[in-house]
Amino acid sequence: LPQFVAFALCASVGRDGGIAPALFGSGFRDTTRLALSDHDMWIAIARLNKESVLRAMDEFSSLWSELRAAIVADDEAALRRILQEARACKERSAS
């Protein structure tokens, strides 16, 4: 999933009307470095693991929609819950 998120993020920024990458700091560079990966290899991975990749994308899309809805609704509690959940996950994976 991180690979395809990096591809999508770079593609969305690179499209007409997107924000110029020069305006981003090191976070953008670090988040999107995976987009430099071999495209043929990742096409093969996506095709061979189609169901798993789609399941991960669906789960991500659902959470992305939840995050977006919290921002639209100015729902600080929901936004805080999602961000805290993310931090807890990252802290567990770092140890």
GINOR-V560971 format. One record per backbone hydrogen bond with DSSP energy under -0.5 kcal/mol. CO is the residue of the C=O (numbers start at 0). NH is the residue of the N-H. If there is no record, write none. Layout:
co=(CO & CO)
nh=(NH & NH)
This chain:
co=(0 & 1 & 2 & 3 & 4 & 5 & 6 & 7 & 8 & 9 & 10 & 14 & 19 & 20 & 24 & 24 & 25 & 26 & 27 & 28 & 31 & 32 & 33 & 37 & 38 & 39 & 40 & 41 & 42 & 43 & 44 & 46 & 48 & 49 & 50 & 51 & 52 & 53 & 54 & 55 & 56 & 57 & 58 & 59 & 60 & 61 & 62 & 63 & 64 & 65 & 66 & 67 & 68 & 69 & 70 & 73 & 74 & 75 & 76 & 77 & 78 & 79 & 80 & 81 & 82 & 83 & 84 & 85 & 86 & 87 & 88 & 89 & 90 & 91)
nh=(4 & 5 & 6 & 7 & 8 & 9 & 10 & 11 & 12 & 13 & 14 & 17 & 22 & 23 & 27 & 28 & 29 & 30 & 31 & 32 & 34 & 35 & 36 & 41 & 42 & 43 & 44 & 45 & 46 & 47 & 48 & 49 & 52 & 53 & 54 & 55 & 56 & 57 & 58 & 59 & 60 & 61 & 62 & 63 & 64 & 65 & 66 & 67 & 68 & 69 & 70 & 71 & 72 & 74 & 73 & 75 & 78 & 79 & 80 & 81 & 82 & 83 & 84 & 85 & 86 & 87 & 88 & 89 & 90 & 91 & 92 & 93 & 94 & 94)
